[in-house]
Amino acid sequence: MTFENSELSSLDDSVNNDRVTIEVVYGVPHKQKILTLLVAEGSTVEQAILDSGVITLFPEIDLKVNKVGVWNRAVKLSEVVNDLDRIEVYRPLIADPKDVRKRRAEKAKLEGRADKTTGGRVNPLRVDANK
């Protein structure tokens, strides 16, 4: 039995019309995984993550703790996935970014790389720059 190209594409469409293609990604500093899979249309983000098997590859993932997103936008686990969505499982922060920036600014002030009053770069033309 032979098929024309248009017939083949319609067969492909009929087989996959109730499924969507997604990616599930997770990474740690030494290892990362991008898993591509077909899931049933109407699947939630949580179902897609569980179906992908990423939790068996990375047992430290706890969906009650780890936040998730679709294309860098935070979403709830109950959100329905769309075709070609990229589901990202995020690791918890190890340090508060605001605190890290504050410590870096204080260190720069102590080392003389930052103006003690404004916090900006030291202006060598200022009269009191040598104080």
C-alpha distance (Angstrom), angle and dihedral (degrees) to the residues before:
residue distance angle dihedral
M1 . . .
T2 3.80 . .
F3 3.78 128.6 .
E4 3.78 132.7 -157.6
N5 3.84 117.2 -123.8
S6 3.80 91.6 -105.3
E7 3.80 90.5 51.7
L8 3.81 91.1 50.0
S9 3.78 93.0 51.1
S10 3.81 90.9 49.2
L11 3.81 89.0 51.3
D12 3.81 90.2 51.2
D13 3.79 90.0 49.5
S14 3.80 92.8 49.8
V15 3.82 91.7 50.3
N16 3.83 95.4 47.8
N17 3.81 102.0 30.7
D18 3.81 92.3 103.7
R19 3.82 94.0 46.1
V20 3.79 133.5 71.0
T21 3.79 129.8 -154.4
I22 3.80 116.1 -126.3
E23 3.78 139.9 165.4
V24 3.79 125.9 -135.6
V25 3.81 115.6 -160.1
Y26 3.79 133.9 -172.3
G27 3.74 132.4 159.1
V28 3.77 144.5 -178.6
P29 3.81 123.6 -167.4
H30 3.81 94.1 -90.5
K31 3.83 100.9 33.2
Q32 3.79 139.8 27.7
K33 3.78 135.4 179.8
I34 3.79 132.7 -157.4
L35 3.79 109.8 -169.5
T36 3.81 120.1 -169.4
L37 3.79 117.8 -161.9
L38 3.77 145.9 155.5
V39 3.80 116.1 -116.1
A40 3.77 132.2 -179.9
E41 3.78 115.3 -86.8
G42 3.80 108.8 -100.9
S43 3.83 93.8 33.4
T44 3.78 117.1 146.1
V45 3.78 125.7 -125.5
E46 3.80 89.9 -107.3
Q47 3.82 92.7 52.2
A48 3.80 90.8 48.5
I49 3.82 92.3 51.2
L50 3.80 91.5 48.9
D51 3.84 92.1 46.1
S52 3.81 91.4 50.6
G53 3.81 93.5 62.1
V54 3.81 92.8 -134.5
I55 3.80 89.6 132.8
T56 3.81 91.1 61.4
L57 3.82 89.9 50.1
F58 3.82 92.3 47.7
P59 3.82 109.0 28.9
E60 3.83 91.2 -179.6
I61 3.82 89.5 74.3
D62 3.80 111.5 107.3
L63 3.79 112.4 178.9
K64 3.81 89.7 -155.6
V65 3.83 89.1 60.6
N66 3.81 106.9 25.9
K67 3.76 117.1 76.7
V68 3.81 119.4 -135.8
G69 3.76 134.4 -153.0
V70 3.78 143.4 -177.8
W71 3.79 114.2 -132.1
N72 3.83 92.3 -16.8
R73 3.83 93.7 -49.0
A74 3.79 117.3 115.3
V75 3.80 112.8 -119.0
K76 3.79 138.4 175.8
L77 3.79 120.5 -104.5
S78 3.81 88.9 -117.2
E79 3.83 94.5 60.9
V80 3.82 115.3 115.5
V81 3.81 116.2 -117.4
N82 3.79 123.2 -125.8
D83 3.78 130.3 -150.7
L84 3.82 113.1 -72.4
D85 3.82 94.2 11.8
R86 3.80 117.3 156.0
I87 3.80 109.2 -144.2
E88 3.79 113.1 -158.3
V89 3.80 124.3 -163.6
Y90 3.81 109.6 -153.9
R91 3.80 126.9 -148.1
P92 3.81 118.1 -130.0
L93 3.81 115.4 -98.5
I94 3.79 115.0 -100.9
A95 3.82 93.4 -159.2
D96 3.79 135.0 22.5
P97 3.84 107.0 -108.4
K98 3.82 91.8 -143.2
D99 3.80 92.1 55.4
V100 3.81 91.9 46.9
R101 3.80 91.1 51.8
K102 3.82 91.3 47.7
R103 3.82 92.0 52.0
R104 3.81 91.3 47.6
A105 3.83 90.9 51.2
E106 3.82 92.2 48.7
K107 3.80 90.5 50.1
A108 3.81 90.9 50.6
K109 3.82 90.4 51.5
L110 3.81 91.7 50.4
E111 3.81 91.8 48.6
G112 3.81 91.9 48.9
R113 3.79 94.4 -115.0
A114 3.82 91.9 115.4
D115 3.81 132.6 48.2
K116 3.81 109.0 -104.3
T117 3.81 92.5 -141.1
T118 3.80 104.1 41.7
G119 3.79 100.9 20.8
G120 3.82 89.9 -132.2
R121 3.78 128.2 114.2
V122 3.77 117.9 -56.1
N123 3.81 112.0 -99.1
P124 3.84 107.9 -141.5
L125 3.85 90.4 -161.1
R126 3.81 94.3 61.3
V127 3.80 114.7 106.5
D128 3.80 93.5 -133.2
A129 3.82 94.4 43.4
N130 3.80 91.4 106.4
K131 3.81 94.0 57.2
